[in-house]
């Protein structure tokens, strides 16, 4: 996908081989980075002051809002569509349960909303899944809601026509990669490449 294509372009530019370890757990990824098991976290990392104390962010590769993924309609046995009542405001999530990636910025977003409303939103953290799988579970009626970045949702919406992705839960955030704080030369090299690549037609 998107991150893989960016990584491939970066490695071609640097003249190095690409070795990928797949993980959707942000805390696990940061531990692997700091322990030297990985050199770069290449996901949709929302840039936050808290994590910037532990890792060094690259310049953003994109920006996106966090949005709620929910079912717009369900197909009935007679072939008719039954339309659901949709959540359109954050406060409408009170008392509902949302399934999100474990240790992700989506958890932070929901907790922040819950604190602002001084009420409870049920948050279930799912390990070893990716955004696409959780969107599929929502579409199939296995779970009621999930959260993802709008750019991910737009890419996958075409696969699941019964999903609604119009309810935003946050303002647009910078999305970046991350390296170890002591990997200053690598950070400079990635930033120089990222800056020029974002001006290239391939990025668009």
SEGU-944942 format. One record per residue (C-alpha): x, y, z; residue number from 1. Coordinates in Angstrom, 1 decimal, always signed. Layout:
N
{xx:X&yy:Y&zz:Z&num:NUM}
...
END
This chain:
204
{xx:+0.0&yy:+0.0&zz:+0.0&num:1}
{xx:+0.8&yy:+3.7&zz:+0.5&num:2}
{xx:+3.5&yy:+3.3&zz:+3.1&num:3}
{xx:+5.2&yy:+0.4&zz:+1.2&num:4}
{xx:+5.4&yy:+2.5&zz:-1.9&num:5}
{xx:+6.9&yy:+5.4&zz:+0.0&num:6}
{xx:+9.4&yy:+3.1&zz:+1.7&num:7}
{xx:+10.4&yy:+1.5&zz:-1.7&num:8}
{xx:+11.0&yy:+4.9&zz:-3.2&num:9}
{xx:+13.1&yy:+6.0&zz:-0.1&num:10}
{xx:+15.2&yy:+2.8&zz:-0.2&num:11}
{xx:+15.8&yy:+3.2&zz:-4.0&num:12}
{xx:+16.9&yy:+6.7&zz:-3.3&num:13}
{xx:+19.3&yy:+5.7&zz:-0.5&num:14}
{xx:+20.5&yy:+2.6&zz:-2.3&num:15}
{xx:+19.7&yy:+0.2&zz:+0.6&num:16}
{xx:+17.7&yy:-3.0&zz:+0.9&num:17}
{xx:+14.2&yy:-2.8&zz:+2.5&num:18}
{xx:+13.4&yy:-5.3&zz:+5.3&num:19}
{xx:+9.9&yy:-5.0&zz:+6.7&num:20}
{xx:+8.5&yy:-6.1&zz:+10.0&num:21}
{xx:+4.7&yy:-5.8&zz:+10.1&num:22}
{xx:+3.1&yy:-4.5&zz:+13.3&num:23}
{xx:+0.2&yy:-2.3&zz:+14.0&num:24}
{xx:+0.9&yy:-1.8&zz:+17.8&num:25}
{xx:+2.4&yy:+1.7&zz:+18.2&num:26}
{xx:+4.0&yy:+0.9&zz:+21.6&num:27}
{xx:+5.5&yy:-2.3&zz:+20.3&num:28}
{xx:+6.9&yy:-0.4&zz:+17.3&num:29}
{xx:+8.5&yy:+2.2&zz:+19.6&num:30}
{xx:+10.1&yy:-0.5&zz:+21.8&num:31}
{xx:+11.5&yy:-2.2&zz:+18.7&num:32}
{xx:+12.8&yy:+1.1&zz:+17.4&num:33}
{xx:+14.5&yy:+2.1&zz:+20.7&num:34}
{xx:+15.9&yy:-1.4&zz:+21.2&num:35}
{xx:+17.5&yy:-1.3&zz:+17.8&num:36}
{xx:+15.3&yy:-4.1&zz:+16.3&num:37}
{xx:+14.1&yy:-1.5&zz:+13.7&num:38}
{xx:+15.4&yy:+1.7&zz:+12.3&num:39}
{xx:+12.2&yy:+3.4&zz:+11.1&num:40}
{xx:+8.6&yy:+3.3&zz:+12.0&num:41}
{xx:+6.8&yy:+3.9&zz:+8.7&num:42}
{xx:+3.1&yy:+4.1&zz:+9.6&num:43}
{xx:+0.5&yy:+6.9&zz:+10.1&num:44}
{xx:+2.0&yy:+8.2&zz:+13.3&num:45}
{xx:+0.1&yy:+11.2&zz:+14.6&num:46}
{xx:+2.7&yy:+13.7&zz:+15.8&num:47}
{xx:+2.2&yy:+14.3&zz:+19.5&num:48}
{xx:+4.2&yy:+16.2&zz:+22.1&num:49}
{xx:+4.1&yy:+13.1&zz:+24.4&num:50}
{xx:+5.8&yy:+10.7&zz:+21.9&num:51}
{xx:+8.2&yy:+13.4&zz:+20.7&num:52}
{xx:+10.0&yy:+12.9&zz:+24.0&num:53}
{xx:+10.9&yy:+9.3&zz:+23.1&num:54}
{xx:+11.2&yy:+9.3&zz:+19.3&num:55}
{xx:+12.2&yy:+11.7&zz:+16.5&num:56}
{xx:+9.5&yy:+12.4&zz:+13.9&num:57}
{xx:+10.3&yy:+12.9&zz:+10.3&num:58}
{xx:+8.6&yy:+15.8&zz:+8.5&num:59}
{xx:+5.0&yy:+14.9&zz:+7.8&num:60}
{xx:+4.2&yy:+12.7&zz:+4.9&num:61}
{xx:+0.5&yy:+13.7&zz:+5.0&num:62}
{xx:-2.3&yy:+15.1&zz:+7.1&num:63}
{xx:-5.6&yy:+13.6&zz:+8.0&num:64}
{xx:-8.5&yy:+13.7&zz:+10.5&num:65}
{xx:-9.6&yy:+10.8&zz:+12.6&num:66}
{xx:-13.1&yy:+9.7&zz:+11.6&num:67}
{xx:-15.7&yy:+7.2&zz:+12.8&num:68}
{xx:-16.5&yy:+4.2&zz:+10.7&num:69}
{xx:-20.1&yy:+2.9&zz:+11.0&num:70}
{xx:-22.6&yy:+1.0&zz:+8.9&num:71}
{xx:-25.0&yy:+3.2&zz:+6.9&num:72}
{xx:-27.3&yy:+0.3&zz:+6.0&num:73}
{xx:-27.7&yy:-3.4&zz:+6.3&num:74}
{xx:-29.0&yy:-5.7&zz:+3.7&num:75}
{xx:-32.2&yy:-7.6&zz:+4.7&num:76}
{xx:-33.1&yy:-11.2&zz:+3.7&num:77}
{xx:-35.6&yy:-9.8&zz:+1.1&num:78}
{xx:-32.8&yy:-7.8&zz:-0.5&num:79}
{xx:-34.0&yy:-4.4&zz:+0.9&num:80}
{xx:-31.7&yy:-2.0&zz:+2.7&num:81}
{xx:-32.4&yy:-1.2&zz:+6.3&num:82}
{xx:-30.8&yy:+2.2&zz:+7.1&num:83}
{xx:-29.3&yy:+2.8&zz:+10.5&num:84}
{xx:-29.4&yy:+5.8&zz:+12.8&num:85}
{xx:-25.9&yy:+7.3&zz:+12.4&num:86}
{xx:-23.6&yy:+8.9&zz:+14.9&num:87}
{xx:-23.0&yy:+12.5&zz:+13.8&num:88}
{xx:-21.6&yy:+14.1&zz:+16.9&num:89}
{xx:-19.0&yy:+13.0&zz:+19.4&num:90}
{xx:-21.5&yy:+13.1&zz:+22.3&num:91}
{xx:-23.6&yy:+10.5&zz:+20.5&num:92}
{xx:-20.8&yy:+8.0&zz:+21.3&num:93}
{xx:-21.6&yy:+8.1&zz:+25.0&num:94}
{xx:-22.5&yy:+4.6&zz:+26.2&num:95}
{xx:-21.5&yy:+3.0&zz:+22.9&num:96}
{xx:-18.5&yy:+0.7&zz:+22.2&num:97}
{xx:-15.8&yy:+1.5&zz:+19.7&num:98}
{xx:-13.2&yy:-1.1&zz:+18.6&num:99}
{xx:-9.8&yy:+0.3&zz:+17.7&num:100}
{xx:-6.2&yy:-0.8&zz:+17.1&num:101}
{xx:-4.4&yy:-1.5&zz:+20.4&num:102}
{xx:-2.0&yy:+1.3&zz:+21.6&num:103}
{xx:-3.0&yy:+3.6&zz:+18.7&num:104}
{xx:-3.7&yy:+7.3&zz:+18.5&num:105}
{xx:-7.3&yy:+6.3&zz:+18.0&num:106}
{xx:-7.4&yy:+5.2&zz:+21.6&num:107}
{xx:-6.0&yy:+8.6&zz:+22.7&num:108}
{xx:-8.6&yy:+10.4&zz:+20.6&num:109}
{xx:-11.5&yy:+8.5&zz:+22.1&num:110}
{xx:-10.2&yy:+8.9&zz:+25.7&num:111}
{xx:-9.8&yy:+12.7&zz:+25.1&num:112}
{xx:-13.4&yy:+12.9&zz:+23.8&num:113}
{xx:-14.6&yy:+10.9&zz:+26.8&num:114}
{xx:-12.8&yy:+13.1&zz:+29.2&num:115}
{xx:-14.2&yy:+16.3&zz:+27.5&num:116}
{xx:-17.7&yy:+14.9&zz:+27.8&num:117}
{xx:-17.1&yy:+13.7&zz:+31.4&num:118}
{xx:-18.8&yy:+10.5&zz:+30.4&num:119}
{xx:-18.0&yy:+7.0&zz:+29.2&num:120}
{xx:-17.2&yy:+5.7&zz:+25.7&num:121}
{xx:-16.5&yy:+2.0&zz:+25.6&num:122}
{xx:-13.1&yy:+1.4&zz:+24.1&num:123}
{xx:-12.0&yy:-2.1&zz:+23.1&num:124}
{xx:-8.4&yy:-2.3&zz:+21.9&num:125}
{xx:-7.8&yy:-5.0&zz:+19.3&num:126}
{xx:-4.2&yy:-6.4&zz:+18.9&num:127}
{xx:-2.8&yy:-7.9&zz:+15.6&num:128}
{xx:-5.4&yy:-6.3&zz:+13.3&num:129}
{xx:-5.1&yy:-3.5&zz:+10.8&num:130}
{xx:-7.5&yy:-0.7&zz:+9.9&num:131}
{xx:-8.7&yy:-2.5&zz:+6.8&num:132}
{xx:-9.7&yy:-5.6&zz:+8.8&num:133}
{xx:-11.6&yy:-3.5&zz:+11.4&num:134}
{xx:-13.4&yy:-1.7&zz:+8.6&num:135}
{xx:-14.4&yy:-5.1&zz:+7.2&num:136}
{xx:-15.7&yy:-6.2&zz:+10.6&num:137}
{xx:-17.9&yy:-3.1&zz:+10.8&num:138}
{xx:-19.2&yy:-3.6&zz:+7.2&num:139}
{xx:-20.0&yy:-7.3&zz:+8.1&num:140}
{xx:-21.8&yy:-6.3&zz:+11.3&num:141}
{xx:-19.3&yy:-8.1&zz:+13.6&num:142}
{xx:-18.5&yy:-4.8&zz:+15.4&num:143}
{xx:-20.5&yy:-1.5&zz:+15.6&num:144}
{xx:-17.8&yy:+1.1&zz:+15.2&num:145}
{xx:-14.1&yy:+1.7&zz:+14.6&num:146}
{xx:-11.9&yy:+4.8&zz:+14.1&num:147}
{xx:-9.2&yy:+5.4&zz:+11.5&num:148}
{xx:-7.6&yy:+8.3&zz:+9.6&num:149}
{xx:-9.7&yy:+9.7&zz:+6.8&num:150}
{xx:-7.2&yy:+8.9&zz:+4.2&num:151}
{xx:-7.3&yy:+5.2&zz:+5.1&num:152}
{xx:-11.1&yy:+5.3&zz:+5.2&num:153}
{xx:-11.3&yy:+6.9&zz:+1.7&num:154}
{xx:-9.0&yy:+4.3&zz:+0.2&num:155}
{xx:-11.0&yy:+1.4&zz:+1.6&num:156}
{xx:-14.6&yy:+2.8&zz:+1.4&num:157}
{xx:-15.0&yy:+1.5&zz:-2.2&num:158}
{xx:-14.7&yy:-2.1&zz:-0.9&num:159}
{xx:-17.6&yy:-1.6&zz:+1.5&num:160}
{xx:-20.4&yy:+0.5&zz:+0.1&num:161}
{xx:-22.5&yy:+0.2&zz:+3.3&num:162}
{xx:-20.0&yy:+2.1&zz:+5.4&num:163}
{xx:-20.3&yy:+5.7&zz:+6.4&num:164}
{xx:-17.1&yy:+7.7&zz:+7.0&num:165}
{xx:-18.5&yy:+11.2&zz:+7.3&num:166}
{xx:-18.3&yy:+11.8&zz:+11.1&num:167}
{xx:-15.0&yy:+13.4&zz:+12.1&num:168}
{xx:-13.7&yy:+13.0&zz:+15.6&num:169}
{xx:-10.6&yy:+15.3&zz:+15.4&num:170}
{xx:-9.0&yy:+18.1&zz:+13.5&num:171}
{xx:-6.4&yy:+17.2&zz:+10.9&num:172}
{xx:-3.1&yy:+15.9&zz:+12.4&num:173}
{xx:+0.3&yy:+15.7&zz:+10.9&num:174}
{xx:+1.2&yy:+12.1&zz:+10.1&num:175}
{xx:+4.9&yy:+11.2&zz:+10.0&num:176}
{xx:+7.4&yy:+8.4&zz:+10.4&num:177}
{xx:+9.9&yy:+8.1&zz:+13.3&num:178}
{xx:+13.5&yy:+7.2&zz:+14.0&num:179}
{xx:+15.6&yy:+6.8&zz:+17.2&num:180}
{xx:+16.6&yy:+10.2&zz:+18.7&num:181}
{xx:+20.3&yy:+9.4&zz:+18.1&num:182}
{xx:+19.8&yy:+8.5&zz:+14.4&num:183}
{xx:+20.4&yy:+12.1&zz:+13.3&num:184}
{xx:+22.0&yy:+11.3&zz:+10.0&num:185}
{xx:+19.2&yy:+9.0&zz:+9.0&num:186}
{xx:+16.6&yy:+11.6&zz:+10.0&num:187}
{xx:+18.3&yy:+14.3&zz:+7.9&num:188}
{xx:+18.5&yy:+11.9&zz:+4.9&num:189}
{xx:+14.8&yy:+10.9&zz:+5.2&num:190}
{xx:+13.7&yy:+14.5&zz:+5.6&num:191}
{xx:+15.6&yy:+15.7&zz:+2.6&num:192}
{xx:+14.2&yy:+12.9&zz:+0.5&num:193}
{xx:+10.6&yy:+13.4&zz:+1.8&num:194}
{xx:+10.7&yy:+17.1&zz:+1.1&num:195}
{xx:+11.7&yy:+16.6&zz:-2.5&num:196}
{xx:+9.5&yy:+13.5&zz:-3.0&num:197}
{xx:+6.4&yy:+15.4&zz:-1.9&num:198}
{xx:+7.0&yy:+17.9&zz:-4.7&num:199}
{xx:+7.2&yy:+15.0&zz:-7.2&num:200}
{xx:+4.3&yy:+13.8&zz:-9.4&num:201}
{xx:+4.7&yy:+10.3&zz:-8.0&num:202}
{xx:+3.7&yy:+11.5&zz:-4.5&num:203}
{xx:+0.5&yy:+13.1&zz:-5.9&num:204}
END
